[in-house]
Amino acid sequence: MSQVTSQVTAPVTAPVASPITAPVTAQVTSRFTRLLGAAALCAAALASFSAAPTVAAPASEPRPLPAPAPLPVPAPAPVDHLTVTVSDAGDGNDGTYELYCRPGRGSHPDPAGACAAVDRSDRAGQDAFAPVAEGTICTMQHGGPATAHVTGTWAGRPVDTTYDRSDGCQISRWDRIVPLLPDLTPAASPTDS
C-alpha cells in the first residue's frame, strides 16, 4: 500500500490587531515615518551641495589673488624738541639753544650728551623736568645767580619749567640734567685734595 501524504496548508492571513498591540504599532509606524522624512531631508541637502556648479578658471589663465589689506600706518614718533635759555651762568654759557633728539642735533653745545642726560633721568623713573617736591627739606646753600628756562616737547609731553641754583635741592635738580644745562660745579683746586 502506498501511503499518500497530504499537506495541508493554512491560508495566509494578515495579523489581526488586538486592542493591546494597536497603540504600539502606531507609535513604531510614526517614528519610522519621521526617521524616513529626516533621512530624505538630509539626502536632499547633500544632493543640493553636490549639484552646485563649480566655477573653474581656464587652465591657461591663473586666477588673480585678492589684493592684500593695507598695513596700518604707525603714528609718527613724538619729536623731542627743547629750547633752553640760560642766563647769568657766566663763562660763555648764557644763551638760547635748540635741541632735537633721536638723533641729537641743534644749536646746543652738546646735543648727544644733553639728550642722553634727559633720557637717563626719565629711565631712572624721575621726570627730568619735575619741580622739587613741596615740603622737601633742602640745604641752605647758594649755587650762584644762574637760571634756565626749558620749553618744548619731551616724550610727547609739553615742557615748560625753570631752574635755578638757590638751594641744595635746586642745585641737585640742575646738576642731574647736565649737560642739558651747563656744568657750573666749581672745579676742584689742587689744594682741595
Disulfide bonds with the S-S distance in Angstrom:
Cys101-Cys115 1.82
Cys138-Cys169 1.88
